């Protein structure tokens, strides 16, 4: 099916959803947008999107439905309580790009499957920059055949990888967040070590760039630590939410993840101390306080 023949509904046009809609429109797809705050969907009219007042109205005639919502409860509410599942024709595909628990993703897939509706849990990584540029990393759980059939849709948004059956896309996203959190902690502790011995954190970061410790975390979050300018780009409360989900999922799989549990405890203390909206690179502040080397932030 060509892009001109596919009708796409996009439910949730916030920070990530809006640029994803623009990428789909630029690729030639017809997109109907819906958002709880209708003004965020209305802003996409000038880009060529149709706007619906309700999620059910948005999915009328759609063969592909994207959801990019806050959590599993919001996704379940829109799909089942608000009637989206009933409004979809058998054979339609729901692509859930929200970050929810693997268990919720599996439940949604099973419930939709009973109606003949296919489902992919396809969370993304790359942030607003990646969404705008069409360079998102998309982790898809569900049928490989469905992923392949929608290659033209995914190519407008970034690079898709089929990870495995339903729920594994969400597991991959949790794994991504696991690596992010632990690496932030490692960079922060390394900077503390260098500074405690009289070195410069800024020079240390420059010195190891390009070596085996190179990473996007060192590049971006390390710079925030050097500048002590943490802001709220990646709120620590959301990082903690992901870590809580990781630990819960690991428990259900009879896994012990000591590094993850340790960094989760530090983020929990940081958020409890009133820093939930501080960027997760601000974990440095928590580790400094714990070490008795508290300095503050800009």
C-alpha positions in Angstrom: 0.0 0.0 0.0 1.5 3.4 -1.0 1.7 6.4 1.4 -1.1 8.0 -0.5 -3.4 5.0 0.2 -2.6 4.7 3.9 -4.7 6.7 6.3 -2.9 7.3 9.6 -4.4 8.4 12.9 -2.0 9.8 15.5 -3.2 10.0 19.1 -1.0 12.1 21.3 0.7 15.1 19.7 2.8 16.4 22.5 6.6 17.0 22.5 7.4 13.8 20.6 4.1 13.2 18.8 3.9 16.6 17.0 7.3 16.3 15.2 6.5 12.6 14.3 3.3 13.7 12.7 5.2 16.3 10.7 7.6 13.6 9.5 4.7 11.4 8.3 3.1 14.3 6.5 6.3 15.2 4.8 6.5 11.6 3.6 3.1 12.0 1.9 0.8 10.2 4.4 -2.6 11.5 5.2 -2.7 12.0 9.0 -5.5 12.8 11.4 -4.3 14.1 14.8 -5.9 14.1 18.2 -4.6 15.3 21.5 -6.3 15.8 24.9 -5.3 19.4 24.7 -6.8 20.1 21.3 -4.6 23.2 20.7 -1.6 20.9 20.4 -3.3 19.0 17.6 -4.7 22.2 16.0 -1.1 23.5 15.6 -0.5 20.7 13.1 -3.2 21.9 10.7 -0.8 24.3 9.0 1.5 21.3 8.3 -1.3 19.5 6.5 -2.9 17.3 9.3 -6.6 16.9 9.8 -7.6 17.4 13.4 -10.3 15.3 15.3 -12.1 16.3 18.4 -12.1 12.8 19.8 -9.9 9.7 19.4 -12.7 7.7 17.9 -13.3 10.4 15.3 -9.5 10.4 14.6 -9.4 6.7 13.8 -12.4 6.5 11.5 -11.2 4.9 8.3 -7.6 4.6 9.6 -5.5 1.6 8.7 -2.7 2.6 11.0 -3.1 4.2 14.5 -0.2 5.6 16.4 -0.4 6.2 20.2 2.1 8.4 21.9 0.7 8.9 25.4 1.9 9.5 28.9 1.7 6.0 30.3 -0.1 2.6 30.1 -3.2 3.8 31.8 -3.6 6.6 29.3 -3.1 4.2 26.4 -5.6 1.7 27.8 -8.1 4.5 28.4 -7.9 5.8 24.9 -7.9 2.3 23.2 -10.6 0.6 25.3 -12.6 3.0 27.6 -12.9 5.7 24.9 -13.9 3.3 22.2 -10.9 3.4 19.7 -10.7 -0.4 19.6 -14.3 -0.8 18.7 -14.1 1.9 16.0 -11.2 0.1 14.2 -11.8 -2.3 11.4 -10.2 -5.8 11.6 -6.8 -5.7 10.0 -5.9 -2.3 11.3 -2.6 -1.8 13.1 -2.1 0.0 16.4 1.5 1.1 16.9 2.1 2.2 20.5 5.1 4.4 20.8 4.4 5.3 24.4 6.7 4.0 27.1 4.7 1.6 29.2 5.3 -1.7 31.0 5.9 -4.8 28.9 2.9 -6.5 30.7 0.6 -3.7 29.7 1.8 -3.9 26.1 1.2 -7.7 26.0 -2.3 -7.2 27.5 -3.1 -4.5 24.9 -1.9 -6.8 22.1 -4.0 -9.7 23.3 -7.2 -7.6 23.7 -6.8 -6.0 20.3 -6.0 -9.4 18.8 -9.4 -10.7 19.9 -10.9 -8.0 17.6 -8.6 -8.9 14.7 -6.5 -5.7 15.2 -2.8 -6.1 15.0 -0.5 -4.4 17.6 3.1 -3.3 17.9 4.7 -2.0 21.0 7.2 0.4 19.4 8.8 2.8 21.9 11.4 5.2 20.6 14.7 6.8 21.6 16.2 9.9 20.3 14.2 12.7 21.9 12.6 15.7 20.2 15.7 16.2 18.1 15.5 12.7 16.7 11.7 13.0 16.2 12.2 16.2 14.2 15.0 14.8 12.1 13.4 11.4 11.4 16.3 9.6 13.1 14.5 7.9 16.0 15.6 4.5 17.1 12.3 2.5 17.1 12.2 -0.8 19.1 9.3 -3.0 17.9 7.7 -5.9 19.7 5.0 -8.0 17.9 4.9 -9.7 14.5 7.9 -9.3 12.3 5.6 -9.5 9.3 3.7 -6.4 10.5 6.9 -4.5 11.0 8.1 -5.3 7.5 4.7 -4.4 6.0 4.9 -1.0 7.6 8.5 -0.3 6.6 7.5 2.8 4.6 5.8 4.3 7.6 8.7 3.6 10.0 11.3 4.9 7.5 9.7 8.3 7.8 10.4 8.4 11.5 13.7 6.7 11.8 15.3 3.2 12.1 13.1 0.3 13.2 14.3 -2.9 14.7 12.1 -5.9 15.4 13.1 -7.1 18.8 10.8 -10.0 19.3 7.2 -10.8 20.4 4.7 -8.5 22.1 6.2 -6.7 25.0 9.9 -6.9 23.9 9.8 -3.5 22.3 9.1 -2.1 25.8 11.8 -4.3 27.3 14.3 -2.9 24.8 13.2 0.6 25.8 13.7 -0.3 29.5 17.1 -1.7 28.7 17.9 1.6 26.9 16.9 3.6 30.0 18.8 1.2 32.2 22.1 1.9 30.3 21.4 5.6 30.3 20.9 5.7 34.1 23.9 3.6 35.0 26.1 5.5 32.6 25.0 8.9 34.0 26.0 7.5 37.4 29.3 6.3 36.1 30.2 9.6 34.5 29.2 11.6 37.6 31.3 9.4 39.9 34.3 9.6 37.6 34.1 13.4 37.6 33.9 13.4 41.4 37.0 11.2 41.6 39.0 13.4 39.3 37.9 16.6 41.1 38.6 15.1 44.5 42.2 14.5 43.5 42.7 18.1 42.2 41.8 17.6 38.6 39.5 19.4 36.3 36.2 17.8 35.4 36.1 19.7 32.2 39.6 18.7 31.2 38.8 15.1 32.2 35.8 15.0 29.9 37.9 16.3 27.0 40.7 13.9 27.7 38.6 10.8 27.5 36.4 11.9 24.5 37.0 9.5 21.6 38.3 6.7 23.8 36.5 3.6 25.0 34.4 5.6 27.5 32.9 7.8 24.7 29.2 7.9 24.6 26.3 10.3 24.1 25.9 10.4 27.8 29.5 11.7 28.2 29.0 14.1 25.4 25.7 15.7 26.4 25.1 14.9 30.1 28.8 15.1 30.9 28.8 18.7 29.5 25.8 19.5 31.7 27.7 18.2 34.7 30.7 20.3 33.8 28.6 23.4 33.4 26.4 22.5 36.4 23.5 23.5 34.2 21.0 20.7 34.7 17.7 22.2 33.6 14.8 19.8 33.1 15.3 18.2 29.6 15.1 14.7 31.0 13.2 14.9 34.3 14.6 12.6 37.0 11.1 11.6 38.0 10.7 10.0 34.6 14.0 8.3 34.9 13.0 6.9 38.3 9.7 5.7 36.8 11.6 3.7 34.2 14.0 2.3 36.8 11.1 1.2 39.0 9.6 -0.5 36.0 12.9 -2.2 35.2 13.3 -3.5 38.7 9.7 -4.8 38.8 10.1 -6.5 35.4 13.4 -8.1 36.6 11.7 -9.4 39.7 9.0 -11.0 37.6 11.7 -12.7 35.5 13.6 -13.8 38.7 16.6 -11.6 37.8 18.8 -9.7 40.1 20.2 -6.4 38.7 22.5 -5.0 41.3 23.8 -2.0 39.3 20.3 -1.0 38.3 19.0 -1.3 41.8 21.9 0.8 43.2 21.3 3.7 40.7 17.6 3.4 41.2 18.1 4.0 44.9 20.1 7.1 44.2 17.5 8.5 41.8 14.8 7.7 44.4 16.6 9.7 47.0 17.2 12.6 44.6 13.6 12.8 43.6 12.4 12.5 47.2 14.6 15.5 48.0 12.6 17.6 45.6 14.5 17.2 42.4 11.9 15.3 40.3 11.9 17.9 37.6 15.7 18.3 37.4 17.4 16.7 34.4 18.7 13.2 35.2 22.3 14.4 34.7 21.6 16.2 38.0 22.2 12.8 39.7 25.7 14.3 40.2 24.2 16.5 42.9 22.8 13.5 44.8 26.1 11.7 44.6 28.1 14.8 45.7 25.7 15.3 48.7 26.1 11.6 49.7 29.9 12.0 49.6 29.8 15.2 51.6 31.0 17.3 48.6 27.8 19.3 48.0 28.2 22.3 45.8 24.8 23.3 44.4 23.6 23.9 40.8 23.0 26.7 38.4 
